[in-house]
Every structure is written in structure tokens, then in C-alpha cells.
Amino acid sequence: MKNRLLPTVLFALGVLFLFFPILIVAPMSFSGDRFLGFPPKSWGLIWYEAYFSDPVWLAATWRSLRVAAVSALIATLAGTAAVVGLSRFSSRWRAGFTGLMLAPAIVPNVIIALGIFMLALRFGSTDSEVTLIFAHAAVGLPFVVMIVGAAYRQTDPTLEKAARVFGAGPLRAFWTATVPPLVPAIAAAFIFAFFVSFDELVIALFLMGGSETLPVRIWNDLRFEINPTIAAISTFFVIVTALAMGLAEFLRARATRRQGNN
């Protein structure tokens, strides 16, 4: 019992440390005061109303959602195709190319942002959503490779071969035999890639000069004043992100269990 007490206490302290900012920000988002303060002296939904009625905040939100959706789709398609393609390589080449695709998850975002900015500057494509979409797709790609790759390694390769034996072409065999067991993992990978893009700040700061994503808008707003609207936005999207990540983890675990049972 004593041996378990210390790890339990350390775990509880770690969780409290991680959630402590949320426990402070969430009550402040329901404040009716003019300025941020804890604990709030009055309560209300005025800052949520301010967010949903402000065209500047909404424009930044829709831009972030648009960029995140497209970049996540690109990352999911490219990552899934890469996982399947790498399975045909020898182990030596597979390890090298896998490490290359996982590099954006290891290299600091500021280094990636600087490199993409220099490249975009050379081709005159700064302040472009298209550039930001592909940059975010590159950052989200490692998560797709890891999630889909883990599920793909547990699939039965004989299913696709059996489909080929029964007359299916390569594309049809892949679509009917290989893809269905991977659907939960692919959906989970898309959700992870989506929120990697949606929450990303550094690359957007480098690339988006005049057009603001939501993280950039929050950053710029904090530079001049601590607006209580930020607390409302943060709380709202923490809840949305937590629900989406929970769904992604459920889908990933479901895919793992399904492959294990098979």
C-alpha cells in the first residue's frame, strides 16, 4: 500500500498541475466583470456573447477551421498512403523513410516555420492560406503515420491477397480488404491532425501577415490587453478539443481491439 501511495500522489499532483490553468480560466470565462479577475465578482455569459457576435473573432475562427480541415484531410490521405506504401519497402528503407516522415513531430516548430517562411518568401507565397494548409499538413503527417501505422501493422496481409486471388484488381482489393479495418484509426488520425493544425501558432505567425487564424488573433489580442473574451474562447475550445480527442482515442483503441481480436 505504501509503495503505491507515492506514485498515486505524484500522478495526482501532475494532473492537477496540467489542469490548474483550466481550473482558473474556465470560471473567469463566465465572469460578468469588465476585466479578468479571479475569483469573478459577478457571473454571466457576456464574453461568450461578445465572441459569437464579433465578426473579427468569427472570421479568424472560420479561417482556422477551414485550414485545419483541409490540412488534416491532406495529412490523412498522404499519411495513410505512405503507411501502405512503406509496408512494401525493405526494413532498412522503411525505417529511414518513416523517420523522415516523423521528423516534423521532433523538430521544433520555430525551425519548421522559419524554413517554410524562407521558401514561401522565395516564391512569393507568404500570407497565403494554401501555403499554411500544406505547412500544417506536414506538421500533422507524423501523427497520421503513427496512428494508422500502428493499426496497419496489426492487419492481416492475407486479406488483400485473398481478394486478389478471387479476382479483385489491386485498387479494389485494397479498398475492400485493407481499408475497412483501418477506418477507425484513419478517423482518429484525422481528428488529431485537425487539432494539431487548429491549435498551431508559430507557423501561422510566420506565414500569415494580414490574415489571422484564431491562435494568431488570440496572440495579437494578448499583446495589447487581457480581454475576457479570450477566456471564453479558450474554455469553449478546450471543451471541444477534449471531446474530439476523447473520440479520437476511443476510435484508436477500438481499432486496436478489433485488430487484436482478429
TIFI-869942 format. One record per residue (C-alpha): residue number from 1; residue in one letter; chain; x, y, z. Coordinates in steps of 0.2 Angstrom, whole numbers, plus 5000, padded with zeros to 4 digits. Layout:
[NUM "a" "A" [X Y Z]]
...
# end
This chain:
[1 "m" "A" [5000 5000 5000]]
[2 "k" "A" [5014 5012 5005]]
[3 "n" "A" [5023 5008 4988]]
[4 "r" "A" [5008 5013 4978]]
[5 "l" "A" [5004 5029 4988]]
[6 "l" "A" [5019 5039 4982]]
[7 "p" "A" [5016 5036 4963]]
[8 "t" "A" [4997 5040 4966]]
[9 "v" "A" [5001 5056 4975]]
[10 "l" "A" [5014 5061 4961]]
[11 "f" "A" [5001 5057 4947]]
[12 "a" "A" [4988 5067 4956]]
[13 "l" "A" [5000 5082 4958]]
[14 "g" "A" [5005 5080 4939]]
[15 "v" "A" [4986 5080 4934]]
[16 "l" "A" [4982 5095 4945]]
[17 "f" "A" [4997 5105 4938]]
[18 "l" "A" [4991 5101 4920]]
[19 "f" "A" [4973 5106 4923]]
[20 "f" "A" [4977 5120 4935]]
[21 "p" "A" [4976 5134 4921]]
[22 "i" "A" [4960 5127 4915]]
[23 "l" "A" [4953 5127 4933]]
[24 "i" "A" [4957 5146 4933]]
[25 "v" "A" [4952 5151 4916]]
[26 "a" "A" [4935 5142 4915]]
[27 "p" "A" [4927 5151 4930]]
[28 "m" "A" [4934 5168 4923]]
[29 "s" "A" [4926 5165 4906]]
[30 "f" "A" [4909 5166 4915]]
[31 "s" "A" [4913 5182 4923]]
[32 "g" "A" [4902 5197 4921]]
[33 "d" "A" [4916 5209 4926]]
[34 "r" "A" [4924 5222 4914]]
[35 "f" "A" [4942 5215 4917]]
[36 "l" "A" [4948 5197 4920]]
[37 "g" "A" [4950 5193 4939]]
[38 "f" "A" [4949 5178 4950]]
[39 "p" "A" [4938 5174 4958]]
[40 "p" "A" [4924 5183 4947]]
[41 "k" "A" [4914 5196 4957]]
[42 "s" "A" [4899 5193 4946]]
[43 "w" "A" [4893 5180 4934]]
[44 "g" "A" [4886 5180 4916]]
[45 "l" "A" [4888 5175 4898]]
[46 "i" "A" [4893 5192 4891]]
[47 "w" "A" [4910 5186 4885]]
[48 "y" "A" [4903 5171 4876]]
[49 "e" "A" [4891 5183 4868]]
[50 "a" "A" [4905 5195 4863]]
[51 "y" "A" [4914 5181 4855]]
[52 "f" "A" [4899 5175 4844]]
[53 "s" "A" [4894 5192 4839]]
[54 "d" "A" [4911 5199 4834]]
[55 "p" "A" [4915 5197 4816]]
[56 "v" "A" [4934 5198 4818]]
[57 "w" "A" [4934 5184 4830]]
[58 "l" "A" [4922 5173 4820]]
[59 "a" "A" [4932 5177 4804]]
[60 "a" "A" [4948 5171 4812]]
[61 "t" "A" [4939 5155 4819]]
[62 "w" "A" [4932 5151 4802]]
[63 "r" "A" [4949 5153 4794]]
[64 "s" "A" [4957 5141 4807]]
[65 "l" "A" [4943 5128 4804]]
[66 "r" "A" [4945 5129 4786]]
[67 "v" "A" [4964 5127 4786]]
[68 "a" "A" [4963 5114 4799]]
[69 "a" "A" [4950 5103 4789]]
[70 "v" "A" [4959 5104 4773]]
[71 "s" "A" [4976 5101 4780]]
[72 "a" "A" [4970 5087 4791]]
[73 "l" "A" [4962 5079 4775]]
[74 "i" "A" [4979 5081 4765]]
[75 "a" "A" [4989 5074 4780]]
[76 "t" "A" [4977 5059 4782]]
[77 "l" "A" [4977 5054 4764]]
[78 "a" "A" [4996 5056 4762]]
[79 "g" "A" [5000 5048 4779]]
[80 "t" "A" [4989 5033 4775]]
[81 "a" "A" [4996 5031 4758]]
[82 "a" "A" [5013 5032 4765]]
[83 "v" "A" [5010 5019 4778]]
[84 "v" "A" [5003 5007 4765]]
[85 "g" "A" [5017 5011 4753]]
[86 "l" "A" [5031 5009 4766]]
[87 "s" "A" [5025 4992 4770]]
[88 "r" "A" [5031 4986 4753]]
[89 "f" "A" [5049 4993 4756]]
[90 "s" "A" [5063 4983 4764]]
[91 "s" "A" [5065 4985 4783]]
[92 "r" "A" [5081 4996 4780]]
[93 "w" "A" [5072 5008 4769]]
[94 "r" "A" [5056 5008 4778]]
[95 "a" "A" [5065 5014 4794]]
[96 "g" "A" [5074 5028 4786]]
[97 "f" "A" [5058 5035 4777]]
[98 "t" "A" [5047 5033 4792]]
[99 "g" "A" [5060 5043 4802]]
[100 "l" "A" [5059 5056 4789]]
[101 "m" "A" [5040 5057 4790]]
[102 "l" "A" [5041 5058 4809]]
[103 "a" "A" [5054 5072 4809]]
[104 "p" "A" [5041 5086 4810]]
[105 "a" "A" [5035 5080 4827]]
[106 "i" "A" [5053 5081 4833]]
[107 "v" "A" [5060 5097 4825]]
[108 "p" "A" [5054 5112 4835]]
[109 "n" "A" [5040 5122 4826]]
[110 "v" "A" [5050 5138 4825]]
[111 "i" "A" [5063 5129 4815]]
[112 "i" "A" [5050 5122 4803]]
[113 "a" "A" [5041 5139 4802]]
[114 "l" "A" [5057 5148 4798]]
[115 "g" "A" [5061 5136 4784]]
[116 "i" "A" [5044 5137 4777]]
[117 "f" "A" [5044 5155 4778]]
[118 "m" "A" [5060 5157 4768]]
[119 "l" "A" [5054 5145 4755]]
[120 "a" "A" [5037 5154 4754]]
[121 "l" "A" [5046 5171 4753]]
[122 "r" "A" [5057 5165 4738]]
[123 "f" "A" [5041 5160 4729]]
[124 "g" "A" [5031 5175 4734]]
[125 "s" "A" [5018 5164 4743]]
[126 "t" "A" [5018 5172 4761]]
[127 "d" "A" [5001 5177 4768]]
[128 "s" "A" [4993 5163 4759]]
[129 "e" "A" [4981 5150 4766]]
[130 "v" "A" [4987 5137 4753]]
[131 "t" "A" [5004 5139 4760]]
[132 "l" "A" [4998 5137 4778]]
[133 "i" "A" [4987 5122 4774]]
[134 "f" "A" [5002 5112 4767]]
[135 "a" "A" [5013 5118 4781]]
[136 "h" "A" [5000 5112 4794]]
[137 "a" "A" [4998 5096 4784]]
[138 "a" "A" [5017 5092 4785]]
[139 "v" "A" [5016 5095 4804]]
[140 "g" "A" [5000 5084 4806]]
[141 "l" "A" [5008 5070 4795]]
[142 "p" "A" [5018 5061 4809]]
[143 "f" "A" [5003 5059 4819]]
[144 "v" "A" [4994 5050 4805]]
[145 "v" "A" [5009 5039 4801]]
[146 "m" "A" [5010 5034 4819]]
[147 "i" "A" [4991 5031 4822]]
[148 "v" "A" [4987 5022 4805]]
[149 "g" "A" [5004 5013 4805]]
[150 "a" "A" [5000 5005 4822]]
[151 "a" "A" [4983 4999 4816]]
[152 "y" "A" [4990 4994 4799]]
[153 "r" "A" [5004 4983 4807]]
[154 "q" "A" [4990 4973 4816]]
[155 "t" "A" [4980 4970 4800]]
[156 "d" "A" [4981 4953 4791]]
[157 "p" "A" [4990 4955 4775]]
[158 "t" "A" [4982 4939 4768]]
[159 "l" "A" [4965 4948 4767]]
[160 "e" "A" [4971 4958 4752]]
[161 "k" "A" [4980 4943 4744]]
[162 "a" "A" [4964 4933 4746]]
[163 "a" "A" [4954 4947 4737]]
[164 "r" "A" [4967 4947 4723]]
[165 "v" "A" [4965 4928 4721]]
[166 "f" "A" [4946 4930 4720]]
[167 "g" "A" [4948 4941 4705]]
[168 "a" "A" [4949 4959 4713]]
[169 "g" "A" [4960 4971 4705]]
[170 "p" "A" [4974 4980 4715]]
[171 "l" "A" [4964 4995 4719]]
[172 "r" "A" [4948 4986 4723]]
[173 "a" "A" [4957 4973 4734]]
[174 "f" "A" [4965 4987 4744]]
[175 "w" "A" [4948 4997 4746]]
[176 "t" "A" [4938 4981 4751]]
[177 "a" "A" [4951 4971 4761]]
[178 "t" "A" [4963 4983 4768]]
[179 "v" "A" [4954 5000 4771]]
[180 "p" "A" [4939 4994 4782]]
[181 "p" "A" [4949 4988 4797]]
[182 "l" "A" [4959 5004 4796]]
[183 "v" "A" [4943 5016 4796]]
[184 "p" "A" [4943 5020 4815]]
[185 "a" "A" [4962 5023 4815]]
[186 "i" "A" [4960 5034 4800]]
[187 "a" "A" [4946 5044 4808]]
[188 "a" "A" [4956 5046 4824]]
[189 "a" "A" [4972 5052 4814]]
[190 "f" "A" [4961 5065 4805]]
[191 "i" "A" [4955 5072 4822]]
[192 "f" "A" [4972 5073 4829]]
[193 "a" "A" [4979 5081 4813]]
[194 "f" "A" [4964 5093 4813]]
[195 "f" "A" [4968 5099 4831]]
[196 "v" "A" [4987 5100 4828]]
[197 "s" "A" [4983 5112 4814]]
[198 "f" "A" [4969 5121 4823]]
[199 "d" "A" [4980 5125 4839]]
[200 "e" "A" [4996 5129 4829]]
[201 "l" "A" [5003 5147 4832]]
[202 "v" "A" [5021 5148 4827]]
[203 "i" "A" [5020 5143 4809]]
[204 "a" "A" [5004 5154 4807]]
[205 "l" "A" [5014 5169 4814]]
[206 "f" "A" [5027 5167 4802]]
[207 "l" "A" [5016 5165 4786]]
[208 "m" "A" [5000 5174 4789]]
[209 "g" "A" [5004 5193 4790]]
[210 "g" "A" [4987 5201 4787]]
[211 "s" "A" [4975 5186 4789]]
[212 "e" "A" [4974 5180 4806]]
[213 "t" "A" [4970 5162 4812]]
[214 "l" "A" [4962 5160 4829]]
[215 "p" "A" [4978 5157 4838]]
[216 "v" "A" [4986 5172 4830]]
[217 "r" "A" [4971 5183 4834]]
[218 "i" "A" [4972 5177 4852]]
[219 "w" "A" [4991 5181 4852]]
[220 "n" "A" [4989 5198 4845]]
[221 "d" "A" [4975 5202 4857]]
[222 "l" "A" [4985 5197 4872]]
[223 "r" "A" [4999 5209 4866]]
[224 "f" "A" [4989 5224 4869]]
[225 "e" "A" [4976 5220 4883]]
[226 "i" "A" [4970 5204 4893]]
[227 "n" "A" [4952 5203 4885]]
[228 "p" "A" [4940 5192 4895]]
[229 "t" "A" [4934 5186 4878]]
[230 "i" "A" [4950 5176 4877]]
[231 "a" "A" [4945 5166 4892]]
[232 "a" "A" [4928 5162 4885]]
[233 "i" "A" [4936 5157 4868]]
[234 "s" "A" [4949 5146 4877]]
[235 "t" "A" [4936 5137 4888]]
[236 "f" "A" [4925 5134 4874]]
[237 "f" "A" [4938 5126 4863]]
[238 "v" "A" [4946 5117 4877]]
[239 "i" "A" [4929 5108 4879]]
[240 "v" "A" [4928 5105 4860]]
[241 "t" "A" [4946 5099 4859]]
[242 "a" "A" [4944 5087 4874]]
[243 "l" "A" [4928 5079 4867]]
[244 "a" "A" [4936 5077 4850]]
[245 "m" "A" [4952 5070 4857]]
[246 "g" "A" [4942 5058 4868]]
[247 "l" "A" [4933 5052 4852]]
[248 "a" "A" [4949 5050 4843]]
[249 "e" "A" [4956 5040 4857]]
[250 "f" "A" [4940 5029 4858]]
[251 "l" "A" [4942 5026 4839]]
[252 "r" "A" [4960 5022 4840]]
[253 "a" "A" [4958 5010 4855]]
[254 "r" "A" [4943 5002 4846]]
[255 "a" "A" [4954 4999 4830]]
[256 "t" "A" [4967 4991 4841]]
[257 "r" "A" [4955 4980 4850]]
[258 "r" "A" [4947 4975 4834]]
[259 "q" "A" [4964 4970 4826]]
[260 "g" "A" [4969 4961 4842]]
[261 "n" "A" [4953 4950 4841]]
[262 "n" "A" [4955 4946 4823]]
# end
